[in-house]
Amino acid sequence: MVRQELIRRSPLRILEKSIRGGLGKGNLAVIASPKGIGKTACLVHIATDGLIQGKHTIHVSFSARTDHIISWYEDIFRGIASKKDMGSAMTVHGEIIRNRVIMNFNQEGVDAGRLVKSLRAMITGGNFAAEQIVIDGYNFRKSGPDDLRLLKDFASETGTSIWLSATTESEETGSPIPGVPEVLTPFIDMISVLITLKDKKNHIDLQLVKDHESYPKENLHVRLDPRTLLIAEDL
């Protein structure tokens, strides 16, 4: 009952409705913004929502430390539970931890091939039946379309959905597709869902740029609160 109520009342149900029921298995999604806007918070909230639904999740981090990532998960889960006035939500906390694996890599020392090899080893050799993967800090500037194709093929092979973050410049120009950051244009055919974050001073808007085969450029009517790190309905 507690789990179902958390799922039902999550603002991410609005996001799923906007992108035709969600990302879907075998697909890649990207959250893009300049550095420091809130990409990690969005990824962790999306991952936590999936964990509440019972989805086994792998979180890939390129940070030197993982303790702060764990803290993000704890803070966001507590925020979800308290915001919904559901103290009993902590009853699902233990299961969430069991269903989550955090993998840490050095940004300079790993390419897409090694990343896929490590993910496959965790899923097959480690017998961890991941359903969603989040990759925080993927370096699109130092990779090419063939690298992302490896991730796309891996998602299709394993039936997982993969969310990535991409760092953009504050003002990017030269993109042939309106709304798509220039750094992502070489990869856009492999990206099913693209969401950009827009800093509005007291909150951050989530803008849907690509929805599978269309480019709606619409406000998702959800926003990120930079104080609580939570995605919330835009009232």
N, C-alpha and C positions, 0 to 999 in steps of 0.2 A: 504493500500500500504506500509506504513512504517513498520507495523508489519510483513507482508510477506517478506519484504526485510531483516529485521533483522533475521527472521527464516532461510531464504535461505542462507544468508551469514555467518551464525554461523559455527564455526569450529566443533561444536558438531554434525553437519550432517556427518562429517567424522567418528566420533565415532559410530554413529548409523549404518552407512554402515558396519563398521567393526564387529559390533555385530548383524548382520542380521536384521537391521531395528530398533534396540533399545531393551530395556529391556522387554517390554511387560507387560500387565496387569497380576496381580497375582504372579509376580516374585520378587525376592530379588536380589539386586546387592550390592557388597561390594567394597569400595575403601580402600586399606590397605597400610600402610607405618609406619615407625618409627615416633615418636612424632615430630611435628614441621616441617614436610616436605611439607604439603599443602593440607591435606585431607579436611579441612573445606572449603577452597577456591574452591576446585573441586566440592564439594557438593552444595555450594551456586551458582556456575556458572551453574551447571546442573539444579538446581531448578529454577534459573532465566530464563534459556532457556525455560523450561516448562511453566513458568508463561507468557512469551512472546507469547507462543502458545495458551494461554488461559486456561491452566490447573490450577485448584484450588490445592493449595499446602499447606501441613502442614510441618513445620520445627520443629523437636523435638531437644531441646538442653538440655544438662546436665550441662551447665555452670551456675555459680551463678548469672550471669547477662545476660540480653537479649539485652541491648542497643548496645553492640558491634556487635551482630549478625545483627541487623538492619543496622548498619554502613557498614558491609560487603556487604549486599545486595545493599545498595545505591552506594557504591564505585564500585562494579562490574557492576551494571547497567550503571552508568555513563561511566565506562571504555568501555563497549560494544558500547554505543551510540557514544562516541567520536572516538573510534578506527575505526568505520565504517563511520566516517564523516557524521553522520546523527543526527544533533541537533534536528530535528523534532521527533526523537524517544521518547523524553520526553512526547509526547502526549499519550503514552500507560502507562506511569508511574503510574497514579492514579488507573487504572484498576488492575495493578500488585499488588499494595498494598491491594486493596479490596479482591483479590483472594488468599492472603497469610495469614496464621495463624502461629504464633510462640508459641510453648508450651514449658514450662521450667519445668524440674524435677531435684530433688536431686538424684545424682547417687546412693547414699547409701540407699535411702528411697523408691526406686521403683523397682519392678521386671517386667518381661515381661507381667505377667497377669494384673498388674495395668496399665501398659503402654497401652496395647490393650484396656482395659476398658475405659481409658480416650480418646483414639483415636476414639473408637466407639461412645462414648458420643458426641464428637465433630461433627462427621459425621452424626449421626442419630438425637440425641437430639438437637444438635446445627444447624442442617440443613445445614452443610457445605459439599458440594459434592466434597470431595477431590479426585483427580485423581492420584496425586503423593505425597509420603511422604519421607522426608529425616530425618534420625536419626543420628545425629552427636555425636559421643562419646559413642556408644554402647559398653558395657564392655563384650567382648566375654570371657575373662578370668574368670569372675565370673558368667557366665551363662552356661547352658548346651543345648544340642540339642533340648530338649523338649521346652525350652524357645523360641528358634528361630522358632520352629515349630508353636508356637502360632502366631508369626508374619507372617509366611508364609501362614498359614490358614486364617488369617485375610485379607491379601492381596488378596487371592483367593476369599474370601467371598465378599469383597467390590469392587473388580475389580480395585484395586490400584496397582501401582508399588512402591516399597520401596527401597531406596538407604540408605546404612549404611556405616559408617566409622569404621575401625578397626585399633588399634594401635599394631604394631609389634615390635619385637626387631630388632636392627640394623643388626644382623647376626643371623638368625634363622636356626637351623639345626634339623634334625630328622623327617622332614615331609616325608611321604611315596609317596607323589605326587610332582614331580619336579615343582618348582615355587610357590607352595601353601605354605604360611606361616604356621608354625606348629600350631599356635593358632587357625587357621581356619579349620584344617583338620577334627575335629569332626562334622563340620557344612557343609562341602563342598557339600554334596548331595542336600542341600536345597538352595544353592547359585547358581543362574542362570548365573550371570556375576561377575567375579572377576577381578579387575584392581589393579595393584600395582604401586606405585610411586617410581621412581628412581632418586635420587639427582645427577645431572650432573654439579654441581657447579654454572653455570650461567643460568640453567633452570632445569626443572623437567620433565622427560619422563613419559608418561603413557603407561604401559605395559599390554596388554590383556592376562591374565593367563587362565581364563575359559570363554568360550563362549557357554552357554547353555550345550550341551552334549560333547563338545570338549575342548581340552586344547592346544590351538594354540601357546601360549607363543610368541606373536608377538608384535612388536612395533605398536602402534595405529597411529603413524605419527601425533600426536598432543602432545603438551607439555604445561606445566604450567609455566607462567612467574612469578617468585616470587616477582617481583617489582610491577606489575600491578594486580596480583592475577587473571589474565585471562588465560583461556585455548586458545591456538592459534595453528594454523596449523604449523607443523614442516617442515619448508622450507628447 
